């Protein structure tokens, strides 16, 4: 995604808003894929139905923790839940970085502008 070089003037507000919107859509897509992976995994590994699998995946992805994975669960389910929790953490951290990137770029660009280029 081409953003202005530090030697170029600051992008107009509508360009910045478009960048933020693209980043939001990108993160939304990543979250949908992550939820689909988790939901599918829970359906295949456990005896949970679609809604319960989606709930479990959503809870782990949001950081709230698992609901159904307990001591009495199978080892396969425990392993999947553990790996999905690590994957979910990576998704959350990456999403924050993706969402913050246009704002950080704009702030850094603004701070480095030479006077008269605004």
C-alpha positions in Angstrom: 0.0 0.0 0.0 1.8 3.1 -1.2 1.9 5.9 1.4 3.5 9.3 1.0 7.2 9.5 1.4 8.5 11.8 4.2 9.6 14.3 1.6 6.0 14.6 0.2 3.3 16.7 1.8 0.9 15.3 4.3 -2.0 13.4 2.7 -5.4 15.0 2.7 -8.0 13.9 5.3 -10.0 11.9 2.8 -6.9 9.9 1.8 -6.2 9.2 5.5 -9.8 8.2 6.1 -9.6 5.8 3.2 -6.4 4.2 4.6 -8.0 3.8 8.0 -11.1 2.2 6.3 -8.9 -0.2 4.3 -7.1 -1.2 7.5 -10.4 -1.8 9.3 -11.7 -4.0 6.4 -8.4 -5.9 6.4 -8.6 -6.6 10.1 -12.3 -7.6 9.8 -11.3 -10.1 7.1 -8.5 -11.5 9.2 -10.8 -11.9 12.2 -13.5 -13.7 10.0 -10.8 -16.1 8.7 -9.5 -16.7 12.3 -13.0 -17.4 13.6 -13.7 -19.8 10.7 -10.5 -21.7 11.5 -11.4 -21.9 15.2 -15.0 -22.9 14.5 -14.1 -25.5 12.0 -11.5 -26.9 14.4 -13.9 -27.2 17.3 -16.5 -28.8 15.1 -14.0 -31.4 13.8 -12.3 -32.2 17.1 -15.0 -32.0 19.6 -18.7 -32.9 19.7 -19.8 -29.2 19.8 -22.3 -28.0 17.3 -21.8 -24.9 15.0 -23.1 -22.3 17.5 -21.1 -23.7 20.5 -18.0 -24.1 18.3 -18.4 -20.4 17.1 -18.8 -19.3 20.8 -15.7 -21.2 21.9 -13.6 -19.7 19.0 -15.0 -16.2 19.7 -14.2 -16.5 23.4 -10.6 -17.5 22.7 -10.1 -15.0 20.0 -11.4 -12.2 22.2 -9.1 -13.2 25.1 -11.9 -14.2 27.4 -10.7 -17.8 27.5 -12.2 -21.2 26.7 -15.6 -22.3 27.9 -15.7 -26.0 27.2 -12.1 -27.1 27.4 -11.9 -28.7 30.8 -9.9 -31.5 32.5 -12.4 -34.0 31.2 -11.9 -32.9 27.6 -9.9 -35.1 25.2 -6.2 -34.4 24.7 -6.9 -33.5 21.1 -9.3 -30.8 22.1 -6.9 -29.5 24.8 -4.1 -29.3 22.2 -6.3 -27.6 19.6 -7.5 -25.1 22.3 -4.0 -24.3 23.3 -2.7 -23.8 19.8 -5.8 -21.8 18.8 -5.3 -19.6 21.9 -1.7 -18.8 20.8 -2.9 -18.2 17.3 -5.6 -15.9 18.6 -3.1 -13.9 20.6 -1.0 -13.4 17.4 -4.1 -12.3 15.5 -5.0 -9.7 18.2 -1.5 -8.3 18.4 -1.2 -8.1 14.6 -4.6 -6.5 14.3 -3.7 -3.8 16.7 -0.6 -3.1 14.6 -2.5 -3.1 11.4 -5.1 -0.7 12.8 -2.6 1.6 14.3 -0.3 1.8 11.2 -2.1 4.7 9.4 -2.4 6.8 12.5 1.3 6.2 13.5 2.4 7.0 10.0 0.4 10.2 9.9 1.7 11.3 13.3 5.3 10.5 12.4 4.9 12.2 9.0 3.4 15.3 10.6 6.3 15.5 13.1 8.9 15.3 10.4 7.4 17.7 7.9 9.5 20.7 7.2 7.8 24.0 7.8 5.9 25.3 4.9 4.9 21.9 3.6 1.7 21.6 5.5 
